[in-house]
């Protein structure tokens, strides 16, 4: 898994009734975009995360790529 600051992690619910959660990557601590990541969830909670197989990276273009 590789991600950049500003990308989103979509964490799928693992049990029936558990909703998916989205977190924004605010810091990449691994080499070359690999985990762990410091993330911020929609409710403002921040944590250190090494995503598992229930997580998908949603890449967002950087400001440099938009120019």
Predicted model as a PDB file, atoms N, CA, C, CB and O in Angstrom, pLDDT in the B-factor column:
MODEL        1                                                                  
ATOM      1  N   UNK A   1       0.846  -1.173   0.000  1.00 88.00           N  
ATOM      2  CA  UNK A   1       0.000   0.000   0.000  1.00 88.00           C  
ATOM      3  C   UNK A   1       0.892   1.237   0.000  1.00 88.00           C  
ATOM      4  CB  UNK A   1      -0.963  -0.002   1.219  1.00 88.00           C  
ATOM      5  O   UNK A   1       1.853   1.332   0.763  1.00 88.00           O  
ATOM      6  N   UNK A   2       0.549   2.182  -0.877  1.00 93.00           N  
ATOM      7  CA  UNK A   2       1.275   3.448  -0.946  1.00 93.00           C  
ATOM      8  C   UNK A   2       0.257   4.580  -0.976  1.00 93.00           C  
ATOM      9  CB  UNK A   2       2.214   3.502  -2.198  1.00 93.00           C  
ATOM     10  O   UNK A   2      -0.778   4.482  -1.635  1.00 93.00           O  
ATOM     11  N   UNK A   3       0.563   5.654  -0.254  1.00 95.00           N  
ATOM     12  CA  UNK A   3      -0.340   6.802  -0.199  1.00 95.00           C  
ATOM     13  C   UNK A   3       0.473   8.062   0.058  1.00 95.00           C  
ATOM     14  CB  UNK A   3      -1.424   6.612   0.901  1.00 95.00           C  
ATOM     15  O   UNK A   3       1.652   8.007   0.410  1.00 95.00           O  
ATOM     16  N   UNK A   4      -0.192   9.202  -0.129  1.00 95.00           N  
ATOM     17  CA  UNK A   4       0.426  10.510   0.093  1.00 95.00           C  
ATOM     18  C   UNK A   4      -0.427  11.323   1.046  1.00 95.00           C  
ATOM     19  CB  UNK A   4       0.616  11.266  -1.238  1.00 95.00           C  
ATOM     20  O   UNK A   4      -1.600  11.019   1.262  1.00 95.00           O  
ATOM     21  N   UNK A   5       0.170  12.356   1.613  1.00 96.00           N  
ATOM     22  CA  UNK A   5      -0.589  13.285   2.449  1.00 96.00           C  
ATOM     23  C   UNK A   5      -1.732  13.840   1.604  1.00 96.00           C  
ATOM     24  CB  UNK A   5       0.328  14.443   3.009  1.00 96.00           C  
ATOM     25  O   UNK A   5      -1.525  14.231   0.455  1.00 96.00           O  
ATOM     26  N   UNK A   6      -2.927  13.875   2.166  1.00 95.00           N  
ATOM     27  CA  UNK A   6      -4.107  14.357   1.459  1.00 95.00           C  
ATOM     28  C   UNK A   6      -4.955  13.243   0.882  1.00 95.00           C  
ATOM     29  CB  UNK A   6      -3.699  15.282   0.366  1.00 95.00           C  
ATOM     30  O   UNK A   6      -6.138  13.453   0.616  1.00 95.00           O  
ATOM     31  N   UNK A   7      -4.386  12.059   0.678  1.00 96.00           N  
ATOM     32  CA  UNK A   7      -5.180  10.919   0.227  1.00 96.00           C  
ATOM     33  C   UNK A   7      -6.130  10.507   1.340  1.00 96.00           C  
ATOM     34  CB  UNK A   7      -4.269   9.729  -0.189  1.00 96.00           C  
ATOM     35  O   UNK A   7      -5.939  10.870   2.501  1.00 96.00           O  
ATOM     36  N   UNK A   8      -7.146   9.753   0.978  1.00 96.00           N  
ATOM     37  CA  UNK A   8      -8.117   9.265   1.961  1.00 96.00           C  
ATOM     38  C   UNK A   8      -8.016   7.753   2.074  1.00 96.00           C  
ATOM     39  CB  UNK A   8      -9.557   9.683   1.573  1.00 96.00           C  
ATOM     40  O   UNK A   8      -7.729   7.056   1.101  1.00 96.00           O  
ATOM     41  N   UNK A   9      -8.255   7.267   3.270  1.00 96.00           N  
ATOM     42  CA  UNK A   9      -8.367   5.828   3.499  1.00 96.00           C  
ATOM     43  C   UNK A   9      -9.834   5.522   3.739  1.00 96.00           C  
ATOM     44  CB  UNK A   9      -7.478   5.358   4.709  1.00 96.00           C  
ATOM     45  O   UNK A   9     -10.472   6.145   4.587  1.00 96.00           O  
ATOM     46  N   UNK A  10     -10.366   4.570   3.001  1.00 94.00           N  
ATOM     47  CA  UNK A  10     -11.728   4.086   3.193  1.00 94.00           C  
ATOM     48  C   UNK A  10     -11.617   2.768   3.936  1.00 94.00           C  
ATOM     49  CB  UNK A  10     -12.500   3.921   1.822  1.00 94.00           C  
ATOM     50  O   UNK A  10     -11.133   1.772   3.397  1.00 94.00           O  
ATOM     51  N   UNK A  11     -12.074   2.775   5.187  1.00 92.00           N  
ATOM     52  CA  UNK A  11     -11.990   1.591   6.043  1.00 92.00           C  
ATOM     53  C   UNK A  11     -13.373   0.941   6.067  1.00 92.00           C  
ATOM     54  CB  UNK A  11     -11.503   1.961   7.503  1.00 92.00           C  
ATOM     55  O   UNK A  11     -14.320   1.506   6.614  1.00 92.00           O  
ATOM     56  N   UNK A  12     -13.485  -0.238   5.477  1.00 89.00           N  
ATOM     57  CA  UNK A  12     -14.768  -0.937   5.412  1.00 89.00           C  
ATOM     58  C   UNK A  12     -15.121  -1.525   6.770  1.00 89.00           C  
ATOM     59  CB  UNK A  12     -14.731  -2.046   4.345  1.00 89.00           C  
ATOM     60  O   UNK A  12     -14.252  -2.007   7.496  1.00 89.00           O  
ATOM     61  N   UNK A  13     -16.413  -1.479   7.106  1.00 81.00           N  
ATOM     62  CA  UNK A  13     -16.891  -2.098   8.335  1.00 81.00           C  
ATOM     63  C   UNK A  13     -16.652  -3.598   8.291  1.00 81.00           C  
ATOM     64  CB  UNK A  13     -18.383  -1.798   8.553  1.00 81.00           C  
ATOM     65  O   UNK A  13     -16.826  -4.231   7.249  1.00 81.00           O  
ATOM     66  N   UNK A  14     -16.255  -4.161   9.417  1.00 78.00           N  
ATOM     67  CA  UNK A  14     -15.908  -5.592   9.440  1.00 78.00           C  
ATOM     68  C   UNK A  14     -17.016  -6.476   9.977  1.00 78.00           C  
ATOM     69  CB  UNK A  14     -14.675  -5.803  10.264  1.00 78.00           C  
ATOM     70  O   UNK A  14     -16.948  -7.698   9.850  1.00 78.00           O  
ATOM     71  N   UNK A  15     -18.030  -5.881  10.572  1.00 80.00           N  
ATOM     72  CA  UNK A  15     -19.141  -6.678  11.080  1.00 80.00           C  
ATOM     73  C   UNK A  15     -20.451  -6.090  10.555  1.00 80.00           C  
ATOM     74  CB  UNK A  15     -19.135  -6.721  12.640  1.00 80.00           C  
ATOM     75  O   UNK A  15     -20.499  -4.927  10.154  1.00 80.00           O  
ATOM     76  N   UNK A  16     -21.492  -6.884  10.559  1.00 83.00           N  
ATOM     77  CA  UNK A  16     -22.793  -6.440  10.067  1.00 83.00           C  
ATOM     78  C   UNK A  16     -23.244  -5.234  10.885  1.00 83.00           C  
ATOM     79  CB  UNK A  16     -23.845  -7.590  10.143  1.00 83.00           C  
ATOM     80  O   UNK A  16     -23.199  -5.247  12.115  1.00 83.00           O  
ATOM     81  N   UNK A  17     -23.677  -4.195  10.180  1.00 81.00           N  
ATOM     82  CA  UNK A  17     -24.161  -2.993  10.838  1.00 81.00           C  
ATOM     83  C   UNK A  17     -23.089  -1.943  11.087  1.00 81.00           C  
ATOM     84  CB  UNK A  17     -24.787  -3.360  12.123  1.00 81.00           C  
ATOM     85  O   UNK A  17     -23.415  -0.805  11.423  1.00 81.00           O  
ATOM     86  N   UNK A  18     -21.840  -2.293  10.932  1.00 78.00           N  
ATOM     87  CA  UNK A  18     -20.759  -1.329  11.132  1.00 78.00           C  
ATOM     88  C   UNK A  18     -20.550  -0.562   9.827  1.00 78.00           C  
ATOM     89  CB  UNK A  18     -19.435  -2.042  11.585  1.00 78.00           C  
ATOM     90  O   UNK A  18     -20.377  -1.167   8.769  1.00 78.00           O  
ATOM     91  N   UNK A  19     -20.568   0.754   9.902  1.00 88.00           N  
ATOM     92  CA  UNK A  19     -20.436   1.593   8.722  1.00 88.00           C  
ATOM     93  C   UNK A  19     -18.980   1.737   8.301  1.00 88.00           C  
ATOM     94  CB  UNK A  19     -21.042   2.961   8.980  1.00 88.00           C  
ATOM     95  O   UNK A  19     -18.062   1.592   9.108  1.00 88.00           O  
ATOM     96  N   UNK A  20     -18.792   2.026   7.011  1.00 90.00           N  
ATOM     97  CA  UNK A  20     -17.462   2.361   6.515  1.00 90.00           C  
ATOM     98  C   UNK A  20     -17.052   3.700   7.117  1.00 90.00           C  
ATOM     99  CB  UNK A  20     -17.433   2.412   4.951  1.00 90.00           C  
ATOM    100  O   UNK A  20     -17.897   4.536   7.438  1.00 90.00           O  
ATOM    101  N   UNK A  21     -15.739   3.892   7.266  1.00 91.00           N  
ATOM    102  CA  UNK A  21     -15.212   5.154   7.804  1.00 91.00           C  
ATOM    103  C   UNK A  21     -14.161   5.683   6.833  1.00 91.00           C  
ATOM    104  CB  UNK A  21     -14.601   4.956   9.246  1.00 91.00           C  
ATOM    105  O   UNK A  21     -13.470   4.916   6.163  1.00 91.00           O  
ATOM    106  N   UNK A  22     -14.056   7.000   6.773  1.00 94.00           N  
ATOM    107  CA  UNK A  22     -13.072   7.637   5.915  1.00 94.00           C  
ATOM    108  C   UNK A  22     -12.135   8.464   6.773  1.00 94.00           C  
ATOM    109  CB  UNK A  22     -13.750   8.513   4.837  1.00 94.00           C  
ATOM    110  O   UNK A  22     -12.566   9.167   7.687  1.00 94.00           O  
ATOM    111  N   UNK A  23     -10.838   8.370   6.467  1.00 95.00           N  
ATOM    112  CA  UNK A  23      -9.827   9.142   7.192  1.00 95.00           C  
ATOM    113  C   UNK A  23      -8.905   9.810   6.185  1.00 95.00           C  
ATOM    114  CB  UNK A  23      -9.017   8.237   8.171  1.00 95.00           C  
ATOM    115  O   UNK A  23      -8.543   9.211   5.172  1.00 95.00           O  
ATOM    116  N   UNK A  24      -8.528  11.045   6.463  1.00 96.00           N  
ATOM    117  CA  UNK A  24      -7.569  11.755   5.627  1.00 96.00           C  
ATOM    118  C   UNK A  24      -6.163  11.506   6.155  1.00 96.00           C  
ATOM    119  CB  UNK A  24      -7.882  13.274   5.587  1.00 96.00           C  
ATOM    120  O   UNK A  24      -5.930  11.578   7.362  1.00 96.00           O  
ATOM    121  N   UNK A  25      -5.238  11.216   5.268  1.00 97.00           N  
ATOM    122  CA  UNK A  25      -3.845  11.027   5.677  1.00 97.00           C  
ATOM    123  C   UNK A  25      -3.223  12.399   5.887  1.00 97.00           C  
ATOM    124  CB  UNK A  25      -3.040  10.200   4.614  1.00 97.00           C  
ATOM    125  O   UNK A  25      -3.181  13.216   4.967  1.00 97.00           O  
ATOM    126  N   UNK A  26      -2.740  12.650   7.100  1.00 97.00           N  
ATOM    127  CA  UNK A  26      -2.128  13.941   7.402  1.00 97.00           C  
ATOM    128  C   UNK A  26      -0.611  13.845   7.539  1.00 97.00           C  
ATOM    129  CB  UNK A  26      -2.720  14.509   8.675  1.00 97.00           C  
ATOM    130  O   UNK A  26       0.082  14.863   7.547  1.00 97.00           O  
ATOM    131  N   UNK A  27      -0.096  12.614   7.646  1.00 97.00           N  
ATOM    132  CA  UNK A  27       1.354  12.412   7.700  1.00 97.00           C  
ATOM    133  C   UNK A  27       1.675  10.976   7.287  1.00 97.00           C  
ATOM    134  CB  UNK A  27       1.910  12.715   9.127  1.00 97.00           C  
ATOM    135  O   UNK A  27       1.022  10.031   7.729  1.00 97.00           O  
ATOM    136  N   UNK A  28       2.687  10.826   6.437  1.00 97.00           N  
ATOM    137  CA  UNK A  28       3.164   9.502   6.022  1.00 97.00           C  
ATOM    138  C   UNK A  28       4.462   9.243   6.772  1.00 97.00           C  
ATOM    139  CB  UNK A  28       3.374   9.411   4.451  1.00 97.00           C  
ATOM    140  O   UNK A  28       5.418  10.006   6.633  1.00 97.00           O  
ATOM    141  N   UNK A  29       4.506   8.185   7.558  1.00 97.00           N  
ATOM    142  CA  UNK A  29       5.666   7.900   8.393  1.00 97.00           C  
ATOM    143  C   UNK A  29       6.561   6.802   7.829  1.00 97.00           C  
ATOM    144  CB  UNK A  29       5.212   7.514   9.766  1.00 97.00           C  
ATOM    145  O   UNK A  29       7.691   6.634   8.287  1.00 97.00           O  
ATOM    146  N   UNK A  30       6.077   6.055   6.846  1.00 95.00           N  
ATOM    147  CA  UNK A  30       6.869   5.001   6.228  1.00 95.00           C  
ATOM    148  C   UNK A  30       7.663   5.529   5.039  1.00 95.00           C  
ATOM    149  CB  UNK A  30       5.968   3.853   5.787  1.00 95.00           C  
ATOM    150  O   UNK A  30       7.445   6.648   4.574  1.00 95.00           O  
ATOM    151  N   UNK A  31       8.572   4.716   4.566  1.00 95.00           N  
ATOM    152  CA  UNK A  31       9.393   5.092   3.414  1.00 95.00           C  
ATOM    153  C   UNK A  31       8.587   4.980   2.123  1.00 95.00           C  
ATOM    154  CB  UNK A  31      10.654   4.208   3.335  1.00 95.00           C  
ATOM    155  O   UNK A  31       7.832   4.025   1.940  1.00 95.00           O  
ATOM    156  N   UNK A  32       8.746   5.944   1.238  1.00 94.00           N  
ATOM    157  CA  UNK A  32       8.120   5.920  -0.093  1.00 94.00           C  
ATOM    158  C   UNK A  32       6.609   5.748  -0.058  1.00 94.00           C  
ATOM    159  CB  UNK A  32       8.715   4.815  -0.910  1.00 94.00           C  
ATOM    160  O   UNK A  32       6.053   5.046  -0.903  1.00 94.00           O  
ATOM    161  N   UNK A  33       5.933   6.371   0.899  1.00 94.00           N  
ATOM    162  CA  UNK A  33       4.477   6.347   0.944  1.00 94.00           C  
ATOM    163  C   UNK A  33       3.864   5.129   1.599  1.00 94.00           C  
ATOM    164  CB  UNK A  33       3.958   6.452  -0.411  1.00 94.00           C  
ATOM    165  O   UNK A  33       2.654   4.921   1.513  1.00 94.00           O  
ATOM    166  N   UNK A  34       4.682   4.319   2.254  1.00 95.00           N  
ATOM    167  CA  UNK A  34       4.160   3.120   2.910  1.00 95.00           C  
ATOM    168  C   UNK A  34       3.742   3.431   4.349  1.00 95.00           C  
ATOM    169  CB  UNK A  34       5.214   1.992   2.892  1.00 95.00           C  
ATOM    170  O   UNK A  34       4.182   4.431   4.916  1.00 95.00           O  
ATOM    171  N   UNK A  35       2.895   2.581   4.946  1.00 96.00           N  
ATOM    172  CA  UNK A  35       2.468   2.785   6.330  1.00 96.00           C  
ATOM    173  C   UNK A  35       3.642   2.722   7.295  1.00 96.00           C  
ATOM    174  CB  UNK A  35       1.425   1.749   6.718  1.00 96.00           C  
ATOM    175  O   UNK A  35       4.702   2.200   6.951  1.00 96.00           O  
ATOM    176  N   UNK A  36       3.462   3.244   8.487  1.00 97.00           N  
ATOM    177  CA  UNK A  36       2.220   3.745   9.081  1.00 97.00           C  
ATOM    178  C   UNK A  36       1.897   5.166   8.625  1.00 97.00           C  
ATOM    179  CB  UNK A  36       2.314   3.703  10.600  1.00 97.00           C  
ATOM    180  O   UNK A  36       2.750   5.901   8.128  1.00 97.00           O  
ATOM    181  N   UNK A  37       0.599   5.522   8.821  1.00 97.00           N  
ATOM    182  CA  UNK A  37       0.099   6.846   8.487  1.00 97.00           C  
ATOM    183  C   UNK A  37      -0.523   7.466   9.732  1.00 97.00           C  
ATOM    184  CB  UNK A  37      -0.930   6.779   7.326  1.00 97.00           C  
ATOM    185  O   UNK A  37      -1.121   6.779  10.560  1.00 97.00           O  
ATOM    186  N   UNK A  38      -0.364   8.788   9.842  1.00 98.00           N  
ATOM    187  CA  UNK A  38      -1.134   9.530  10.840  1.00 98.00           C  
ATOM    188  C   UNK A  38      -2.366  10.016  10.093  1.00 98.00           C  
ATOM    189  CB  UNK A  38      -0.299  10.741  11.496  1.00 98.00           C  
ATOM    190  O   UNK A  38      -2.246  10.675   9.060  1.00 98.00           O  
ATOM    191  N   UNK A  39      -3.559   9.692  10.611  1.00 97.00           N  
ATOM    192  CA  UNK A  39      -4.806   9.998   9.914  1.00 97.00           C  
ATOM    193  C   UNK A  39      -5.762  10.769  10.815  1.00 97.00           C  
ATOM    194  CB  UNK A  39      -5.470   8.712   9.420  1.00 97.00           C  
ATOM    195  O   UNK A  39      -5.667  10.739  12.042  1.00 97.00           O  
ATOM    196  N   UNK A  40      -6.698  11.467  10.145  1.00 97.00           N  
ATOM    197  CA  UNK A  40      -7.756  12.188  10.866  1.00 97.00           C  
ATOM    198  C   UNK A  40      -9.100  11.718  10.305  1.00 97.00           C  
ATOM    199  CB  UNK A  40      -7.591  13.762  10.723  1.00 97.00           C  
ATOM    200  O   UNK A  40      -9.364  11.848   9.110  1.00 97.00           O  
ATOM    201  N   UNK A  41      -9.948  11.170  11.186  1.00 95.00           N  
ATOM    202  CA  UNK A  41     -11.275  10.714  10.799  1.00 95.00           C  
ATOM    203  C   UNK A  41     -12.244  11.895  10.743  1.00 95.00           C  
ATOM    204  CB  UNK A  41     -11.785   9.641  11.780  1.00 95.00           C  
ATOM    205  O   UNK A  41     -11.926  12.993  11.200  1.00 95.00           O  
ATOM    206  N   UNK A  42     -13.436  11.652  10.175  1.00 93.00           N  
ATOM    207  CA  UNK A  42     -14.441  12.698   9.984  1.00 93.00           C  
ATOM    208  C   UNK A  42     -14.823  13.397  11.289  1.00 93.00           C  
ATOM    209  CB  UNK A  42     -15.678  12.107   9.346  1.00 93.00           C  
ATOM    210  O   UNK A  42     -15.158  14.581  11.284  1.00 93.00           O  
ATOM    211  N   UNK A  43     -14.774  12.674  12.392  1.00 94.00           N  
ATOM    212  CA  UNK A  43     -15.161  13.248  13.678  1.00 94.00           C  
ATOM    213  C   UNK A  43     -14.030  14.031  14.347  1.00 94.00           C  
ATOM    214  CB  UNK A  43     -15.631  12.153  14.602  1.00 94.00           C  
ATOM    215  O   UNK A  43     -14.193  14.518  15.465  1.00 94.00           O  
ATOM    216  N   UNK A  44     -12.876  14.155  13.664  1.00 95.00           N  
ATOM    217  CA  UNK A  44     -11.747  14.911  14.199  1.00 95.00           C  
ATOM    218  C   UNK A  44     -10.730  14.065  14.944  1.00 95.00           C  
ATOM    219  CB  UNK A  44     -12.248  15.969  15.105  1.00 95.00           C  
ATOM    220  O   UNK A  44      -9.651  14.553  15.282  1.00 95.00           O  
ATOM    221  N   UNK A  45     -11.055  12.803  15.205  1.00 95.00           N  
ATOM    222  CA  UNK A  45     -10.148  11.897  15.917  1.00 95.00           C  
ATOM    223  C   UNK A  45      -8.921  11.623  15.060  1.00 95.00           C  
ATOM    224  CB  UNK A  45     -10.863  10.568  16.282  1.00 95.00           C  
ATOM    225  O   UNK A  45      -9.048  11.292  13.881  1.00 95.00           O  
ATOM    226  N   UNK A  46      -7.733  11.757  15.646  1.00 97.00           N  
ATOM    227  CA  UNK A  46      -6.488  11.460  14.951  1.00 97.00           C  
ATOM    228  C   UNK A  46      -5.824  10.244  15.585  1.00 97.00           C  
ATOM    229  CB  UNK A  46      -5.537  12.677  14.983  1.00 97.00           C  
ATOM    230  O   UNK A  46      -5.871  10.057  16.800  1.00 97.00           O  
ATOM    231  N   UNK A  47      -5.203   9.418  14.741  1.00 96.00           N  
ATOM    232  CA  UNK A  47      -4.535   8.220  15.226  1.00 96.00           C  
ATOM    233  C   UNK A  47      -3.442   7.799  14.253  1.00 96.00           C  
ATOM    234  CB  UNK A  47      -5.544   7.080  15.429  1.00 96.00           C  
ATOM    235  O   UNK A  47      -3.382   8.275  13.120  1.00 96.00           O  
ATOM    236  N   UNK A  48      -2.596   6.915  14.706  1.00 97.00           N  
ATOM    237  CA  UNK A  48      -1.564   6.305  13.882  1.00 97.00           C  
ATOM    238  C   UNK A  48      -2.137   4.988  13.365  1.00 97.00           C  
ATOM    239  CB  UNK A  48      -0.220   6.085  14.691  1.00 97.00           C  
ATOM    240  O   UNK A  48      -2.723   4.222  14.129  1.00 97.00           O  
ATOM    241  N   UNK A  49      -1.969   4.722  12.064  1.00 95.00           N  
ATOM    242  CA  UNK A  49      -2.652   3.577  11.481  1.00 95.00           C  
ATOM    243  C   UNK A  49      -1.761   2.847  10.482  1.00 95.00           C  
ATOM    244  CB  UNK A  49      -3.940   4.022  10.805  1.00 95.00           C  
ATOM    245  O   UNK A  49      -1.097   3.475   9.657  1.00 95.00           O  
ATOM    246  N   UNK A  50      -1.752   1.529  10.559  1.00 94.00           N  
ATOM    247  CA  UNK A  50      -1.157   0.662   9.544  1.00 94.00           C  
ATOM    248  C   UNK A  50      -2.318  -0.140   8.969  1.00 94.00           C  
ATOM    249  CB  UNK A  50      -0.007  -0.284  10.144  1.00 94.00           C  
ATOM    250  O   UNK A  50      -2.692  -1.173   9.524  1.00 94.00           O  
ATOM    251  N   UNK A  51      -2.896   0.329   7.854  1.00 92.00           N  
ATOM    252  CA  UNK A  51      -4.127  -0.258   7.324  1.00 92.00           C  
ATOM    253  C   UNK A  51      -3.994  -1.727   6.970  1.00 92.00           C  
ATOM    254  CB  UNK A  51      -4.567   0.497   6.114  1.00 92.00           C  
ATOM    255  O   UNK A  51      -2.937  -2.199   6.550  1.00 92.00           O  
ATOM    256  N   UNK A  52      -5.102  -2.437   7.153  1.00 90.00           N  
ATOM    257  CA  UNK A  52      -5.174  -3.856   6.820  1.00 90.00           C  
ATOM    258  C   UNK A  52      -5.905  -4.077   5.504  1.00 90.00           C  
ATOM    259  CB  UNK A  52      -5.863  -4.629   7.937  1.00 90.00           C  
ATOM    260  O   UNK A  52      -6.138  -3.129   4.754  1.00 90.00           O  
ATOM    261  N   UNK A  53      -6.266  -5.318   5.225  1.00 90.00           N  
ATOM    262  CA  UNK A  53      -6.906  -5.658   3.954  1.00 90.00           C  
ATOM    263  C   UNK A  53      -8.319  -5.097   3.803  1.00 90.00           C  
ATOM    264  CB  UNK A  53      -6.950  -7.144   3.803  1.00 90.00           C  
ATOM    265  O   UNK A  53      -8.885  -5.140   2.711  1.00 90.00           O  
ATOM    266  N   UNK A  54      -8.895  -4.574   4.887  1.00 89.00           N  
ATOM    267  CA  UNK A  54     -10.236  -3.988   4.822  1.00 89.00           C  
ATOM    268  C   UNK A  54     -10.194  -2.503   4.481  1.00 89.00           C  
ATOM    269  CB  UNK A  54     -10.961  -4.191   6.143  1.00 89.00           C  
ATOM    270  O   UNK A  54     -11.208  -1.816   4.606  1.00 89.00           O  
ATOM    271  N   UNK A  55      -9.040  -1.997   4.055  1.00 94.00           N  
ATOM    272  CA  UNK A  55      -8.847  -0.572   3.791  1.00 94.00           C  
ATOM    273  C   UNK A  55      -8.417  -0.344   2.347  1.00 94.00           C  
ATOM    274  CB  UNK A  55      -7.807   0.016   4.751  1.00 94.00           C  
ATOM    275  O   UNK A  55      -7.609  -1.093   1.799  1.00 94.00           O  
ATOM    276  N   UNK A  56      -8.974   0.710   1.738  1.00 94.00           N  
ATOM    277  CA  UNK A  56      -8.673   1.081   0.364  1.00 94.00           C  
ATOM    278  C   UNK A  56      -8.161   2.520   0.355  1.00 94.00           C  
ATOM    279  CB  UNK A  56      -9.929   0.921  -0.553  1.00 94.00           C  
ATOM    280  O   UNK A  56      -8.695   3.371   1.067  1.00 94.00           O  
ATOM    281  N   UNK A  57      -7.130   2.799  -0.447  1.00 95.00           N  
ATOM    282  CA  UNK A  57      -6.617   4.165  -0.594  1.00 95.00           C  
ATOM    283  C   UNK A  57      -7.369   4.851  -1.726  1.00 95.00           C  
ATOM    284  CB  UNK A  57      -5.079   4.167  -0.869  1.00 95.00           C  
ATOM    285  O   UNK A  57      -7.500   4.308  -2.822  1.00 95.00           O  
ATOM    286  N   UNK A  58      -7.857   6.048  -1.444  1.00 93.00           N  
ATOM    287  CA  UNK A  58      -8.469   6.908  -2.463  1.00 93.00           C  
ATOM    288  C   UNK A  58      -7.493   8.050  -2.701  1.00 93.00           C  
ATOM    289  CB  UNK A  58      -9.902   7.443  -2.018  1.00 93.00           C  
ATOM    290  O   UNK A  58      -7.353   8.939  -1.862  1.00 93.00           O  
ATOM    291  N   UNK A  59      -6.817   8.024  -3.848  1.00 91.00           N  
ATOM    292  CA  UNK A  59      -5.807   9.036  -4.144  1.00 91.00           C  
ATOM    293  C   UNK A  59      -6.476  10.340  -4.585  1.00 91.00           C  
ATOM    294  CB  UNK A  59      -4.836   8.530  -5.235  1.00 91.00           C  
ATOM    295  O   UNK A  59      -7.454  10.338  -5.332  1.00 91.00           O  
ATOM    296  N   UNK A  60      -5.920  11.449  -4.102  1.00 79.00           N  
ATOM    297  CA  UNK A  60      -6.392  12.767  -4.497  1.00 79.00           C  
ATOM    298  C   UNK A  60      -5.226  13.492  -5.151  1.00 79.00           C  
ATOM    299  CB  UNK A  60      -6.954  13.573  -3.272  1.00 79.00           C  
ATOM    300  O   UNK A  60      -4.098  13.409  -4.665  1.00 79.00           O  
ATOM    301  N   UNK A  61      -5.482  14.208  -6.256  1.00 73.00           N  
ATOM    302  CA  UNK A  61      -4.384  14.919  -6.926  1.00 73.00           C  
ATOM    303  C   UNK A  61      -3.823  16.010  -6.022  1.00 73.00           C  
ATOM    304  CB  UNK A  61      -4.865  15.530  -8.259  1.00 73.00           C  
ATOM    305  O   UNK A  61      -4.555  16.664  -5.280  1.00 73.00           O  
ATOM    306  N   UNK A  62      -2.512  16.190  -6.103  1.00 63.00           N  
ATOM    307  CA  UNK A  62      -1.862  17.246  -5.333  1.00 63.00           C  
ATOM    308  C   UNK A  62      -1.995  18.548  -6.087  1.00 63.00           C  
ATOM    309  CB  UNK A  62      -0.373  16.916  -5.064  1.00 63.00           C  
ATOM    310  O   UNK A  62      -2.368  18.550  -7.260  1.00 63.00           O  
ATOM    311  N   UNK A  63      -1.696  19.659  -5.432  1.00 59.00           N  
ATOM    312  CA  UNK A  63      -1.750  20.974  -6.058  1.00 59.00           C  
ATOM    313  C   UNK A  63      -0.796  21.042  -7.241  1.00 59.00           C  
ATOM    314  CB  UNK A  63      -1.416  22.069  -5.041  1.00 59.00           C  
ATOM    315  O   UNK A  63      -1.106  21.675  -8.250  1.00 59.00           O  
ATOM    316  N   UNK A  64       0.367  20.394  -7.127  1.00 56.00           N  
ATOM    317  CA  UNK A  64       1.354  20.387  -8.206  1.00 56.00           C  
ATOM    318  C   UNK A  64       0.805  19.686  -9.458  1.00 56.00           C  
ATOM    319  CB  UNK A  64       2.649  19.697  -7.737  1.00 56.00           C  
ATOM    320  O   UNK A  64       1.075  20.113 -10.580  1.00 56.00           O  
ATOM    321  N   UNK A  65       0.048  18.629  -9.262  1.00 51.00           N  
ATOM    322  CA  UNK A  65      -0.466  17.847 -10.389  1.00 51.00           C  
ATOM    323  C   UNK A  65      -1.587  18.586 -11.112  1.00 51.00           C  
ATOM    324  CB  UNK A  65      -0.966  16.484  -9.906  1.00 51.00           C  
ATOM    325  O   UNK A  65      -1.850  18.301 -12.280  1.00 51.00           O  
ATOM    326  N   UNK A  66      -2.256  19.532 -10.443  1.00 50.00           N  
ATOM    327  CA  UNK A  66      -3.364  20.257 -11.036  1.00 50.00           C  
ATOM    328  C   UNK A  66      -2.900  21.406 -11.911  1.00 50.00           C  
ATOM    329  CB  UNK A  66      -4.272  20.773  -9.962  1.00 50.00           C  
ATOM    330  O   UNK A  66      -3.678  21.897 -12.730  1.00 50.00           O  
ATOM    331  N   UNK A  67      -1.679  21.845 -11.769  1.00 49.00           N  
ATOM    332  CA  UNK A  67      -1.183  22.981 -12.541  1.00 49.00           C  
ATOM    333  C   UNK A  67      -0.752  22.594 -13.924  1.00 49.00           C  
ATOM    334  CB  UNK A  67      -0.046  23.629 -11.836  1.00 49.00           C  
ATOM    335  O   UNK A  67      -0.311  23.447 -14.694  1.00 49.00           O  
TER     336      UNK A  67                                                      
ENDMDL                                                                          
END                                                                             
